[in-house]
Amino acid sequence: MGEQILLPSPATVGTLSLEEALAGRRSAREFSETALASNQLSQILWAAQGITDEAFGGRTAPSARSIYPYNLYIIVRKVEDLPAGLYHFLPAEQAIRPLILSETLLQGEAEQPSVSSAPAVLVYGAIYDKTREKFAGESAIQVTLQESGHIAQNVYLQAVAAGLGTVVVGGFDADAVKAELALPVDETVVYLQPFGIPAETVEEE
């Protein structure tokens, strides 16, 4: 792994109300060719899993018993001043660490077009064993998957507030994605979430 790259400090005060963000939330599957700015990337990552309480490490999205069983990765294709590739988000530092430098990640024919074309894609890596330390049986899987929804909705609302578009993608070969990105054996890929500046077309959902 390369050295970590500090991201711009995220904004904690905006110009769009929560109600306006909720009213404007839609799924975007087509994106502009325009590259994202580093502060836009930082804001999305902070909304997903940023630190909001330094004392105990509380994050923007709730986690059952404060387990925080997700590693978030970002596939960068078009972000200013960043080489294309796979990066690991480090919430405590508001930084990213490069893992793989490549312009061809998740470009296979089986991938959904939004995943293949977006300037950036969030990859959710769930570590069920962390949740199993405090939850027994199927409850561990249940609360872990619930948390992915909390994170994704944060990203949706932040995207609206930042003038971006996003969509959650669940229909993919999780094992193939994990293998291509060389993710740890104890992680399960449960969500992909491409984002960028939206094209004019957005979905009804």
N, C-alpha and C positions, 0 to 999 in steps of 0.2 A: 504494500500500500504506500501511496505517496503521502507527503506532508499535508496536514489539514489546511483548508482555505477558509479564512474567516469571511462571513457574509455581512452585508450591511445590516445595521441594527433595524429590526422591524418597527413599523409604526404601531402605536397602541391607541392612537386617536385618528379617526377618519372623518370623512365628509358625508358618508352615506349611512342612513339609519339602518338598524337591524330590520325593521319592517320593510324598508325599501329593498334591502338585499334579499329578503325572503320572497317578496313579490317578483323580483327579477330573476330568481333562480330557474335556470333551464339547463338542459344537457346540450353541449356543443360537441359535435363530432368532426367538424371541419375547421381548420385553423389557417390563419394568415401565414405567409412566408416570413413575416417580420420576426426578428430574433427578440427574445425576452431580455429585459435588463436584469442585472444581478439583484437589484432591490426587489424586483417582482418575484424572482425565484425565492429570495430570502423570506418574503412576506408569506408566500404559499407554504413554505416549510414550517415557518413559525406557527401559522394557523393550524397546521396538521399536528405538530407535536412539540411546539415551542414551550419553553419554561416560563411559567407565570408566577411561581412562588419559589424563590431561591432557597428558602428555609428547608423545605422538604422535597423539592424537585417537582412540585405540581406543574402539570402541563395544560395546554389549551383544551385538550379533549379529555373527558373523564375516563378513568380506568378502575375497574372493580378492585377494591382493596389496594389501590395505588400500585398495581403490579407493573403496568406499562410493558406488555409482552411483545410490542412491535419494534422491529427495526425498519426504518424507512430508508429506501434507496431512491435515487433520482437518476433517470436516464436523460442525459443532456444531449440535445442535437443542435439547438440554436439558442444559445444563451451568450450574451456579450461577454467577452474576455474569458470564456471557459472552453477548453477543448471538449469535443464530443466524447461521451463515454458514460460509465456507471460510477456514481458517487454514493457514499454512505452519509446520511445526515446525522450530525452530532448535536442533539438538542441542547446539552449543557453549555456548549461553546458557541451555539448558533454558527456552526461551521459545517463544511462538507469535506470528506476525504476521498480522493480518487481511488477507485478499485480497478477499473478496466478502461483504457482509452481506446475507443473504437467508434466509428461512424456507422456501423452496420448492426447494432444491437436491436433485437426484436424486429427484424425486417423480413422474417419468413412469410411465405404465402399464407400460412394458417393464421397469422395474427390479424386482428381486426384493423381496418384502415386507420382508425383514429390513433391506435397504438403505434402504427408504422410511420405516421406522418406528423404527429404532434412535435413541437419544439422541445417538449419535456414530458416525461412520464414518471409518475410516482409508482413505486413498487412496494407493496406492503408485505413484509416478512414476519409472520406470526411464529412465536416460540411457545408452543403449547405447554412445554415442560415447566416454564416459569409460572403459568397459571395453575398447573397441577400441584404446585407447592402449597396452594391455599384453597383450591377447589377440587373436589373429588369427582371422578367419573365423567359423565357427559357434560356436567356443569362447566368444566374447564374449557371445553370447546365452545360451548354456548356463549359464555361471557367474553371469550376472546373474539369470536366473530361479531358479537354485538359491538365491541369496541371499534372494529373497522368502520362500522356505520357512523359512529360518533366522529371519527377522524375525517371521513369522506365528506360529511355534511359541513364540517368546518371549512374544508377546502372549497366546496361549492360556494358557500357564502362569502368567503374571502375573495374568491375569483370574481364574483359579481362586484364586490366593493372595489376591486382593483382594475376593473374593466377587462377581465380575462374570461375565458370559457373553459369548462372542464366536463368530463363525463366519467362515471365509474364503469369499469369493465370487469365482468366476472366470467365471461365465456372464453376461456383460454386453457391451454394445456399447462397446468401449474408445474408439473414435473419438468416439462421441456423448458419453460422459462427459468426455473431454478437451475437447471443444468447449464443453460447458455450463459447465465449470469454468474455461475460458480458460487452460489450462495451457500451458507453453512448447512450442514446435514440436518441440524435440528430445527431448521426454519421451514415453514410452509407458506408459499405465495398464495394469498387469498384475494388480492385485489390489484388491479392496475388502474391508474387514474391519469390519463393524458390531459395536458392543459396547455394553453397558449392564448394568443390573441385570436378571438373567434372570427371565422369567416361570417358572412352575412346570414347564412342559414343556421338556425338552431332547431333543436327537436322540441316536440310538444311535451315530452315527459318531464 
